[in-house]
């Protein structure tokens, strides 16, 4: 199980303030840009969604994820637990799927699918896709991701809406908190981190667009 602190900062496309921080902190790109795709699962009455919107300190998020185009691609089940300011993530490989239709059929036809969700009877809903870039400080204590071109698909995933958000996220071990806070101070990075969930914000975007 992976356990870490996550801090998110929300900007708009075209806002390049974060680039100055990456430059001044000597952060280096560690992976090539890739497209992250996630289908989120929730209960019939959207308990996970409302726990997040209401800001409960103990909440979970369940999704399946793959990278770039789904074409004989590995797909992973991820369960994220937020306990106060600590995030715990458990990742399980589900298998390889040739396309989105095969993946959807897997959950519709596989009678044992509840095993993966601890018998919570979760159901698939939103699909969110975005471009992600990965950076890291020289001492490896802080990993930074930059997400943009966020697209939101409502089931059955035929149409999408674009958002103009750009999400900067810091990920680090709790024992490195002093280093991260000091780095922010030295670089005059005084932006307030925000509670931002692509899952819950996608519902808000779809609602405001009249699609749900």
Protein Blocks (a to p, Z undefined) as FASTA:
>chain_A
ZZdddddddddehiaklmmmmmmnopacfbdcddddddddddfkommmmmmmnopabdcd
dddddehjaehiacdddddddehjaccdddddfbdcfbfklmmmmmmmmmklmmmnoono
pacfbdcdddddddddfklpaccdddehiacdddehlaccddfbdcddddddfklmmmmm
mmmmmnopabccddddfklmmmmmmmmnopZZ
